[in-house]
């Protein structure tokens, strides 16, 4: 990648980084109820890793 990143590209990269984070922990009881134990990463829409899938940015 370039040494100096353009602002628009930087914004796209930060958005992609935010999308891969886990959902907040409070979404689990909200969706499934109090007793169910589910990993919050299941509620993340975009599943991507920097090694596996590259961005077309």
C-alpha positions, 0 to 999 in steps of 0.5 A, a space after each residue: 500500500 502507498 506510504 501516504 493514504 488519501 483521505 477518502 481511502 482512509 475513510 473506507 478502510 476505517 469503515 471496513 475495520 468497524 464492520 468486522 468488529 463483534 456486535 455489542 454484548 447486550 444484543 445477545 439477551 435482546 435477541 435470544 433472551 436471558 438464558 441463551 449464551 451466544 457469541 456476539 460475533 454471530 451478529 456481525 454482518 460482515 465477516 472479514 479478516 485482513 489475511 483471508 479476504 482483501 478489500 477492493 479499496 
